[in-house]
Amino acid sequence: MVLLSLRIPIGVSLGMTAFTGIFALRGMDAAFALMGSTTFQFIAHWSLTAIPMFILMGAIAFHTGLTRTLFDAGKAWLSFLPGGLAIATNVSSAGFAAASGSSVAMAGAMSRLAVPEMLRAKYDPGLATGVVAASGTLGAFIPPSIPFVLYAVFMEASVGQLLMAVNHRAGKDESRAGPGDQ
């Protein structure tokens, strides 16, 4: 808490505290050995290679015009509804989230496309930015997702099995529905 109150970043504060604790319990050699090996083992984890690939997929989707196409399709399909541009933003955000896996990238891309369109259509600026911010959370929930990968790494689970289990679970729920559940 002292380090945090001195405005030292959280990661550095935690690292310094861990290093000090290991030094006090095991000695200087163990502290340096563990610091080097733990850092390398985490960064060299094979599953983390999925994260740059998701970012690359998002960049390709944005620069090839997929985000614009998704937004234009959402506008065309949903413009007749009240708040059609806001709904189109949510639909196109879900589509882009499925391509990028990143909430931040998705919110950035949609803010460049959807907010100016909504402002031209006389939407309230707070509503326009709020819709983009709220739909930005979809990137964390729709596979492939960077938080899913990080969760799998921290829980020492298989990334592939985690993503398949999410989709498999959705399929199981549908198959359990009886004839009267429709």
Secondary structure, DSSP 8 states (H G I E B T S, - for coil): -HHHHTT--HHHHHHHHHHHHHHHHH-HHHHHHHHHHHHHHHHT-GGGGHHHHHHHHHHHHHHTTHHHHHHHHHHHHHTTSTTHHHHHHHHHHHHHHHHH--HHHHHHHHHHHHHHHHHHTT--HHHHHHHHHHHHTHHHHSSS-HHHHHHHHHTT--HHHHHHHHHHHHHHHHHH--GGG-
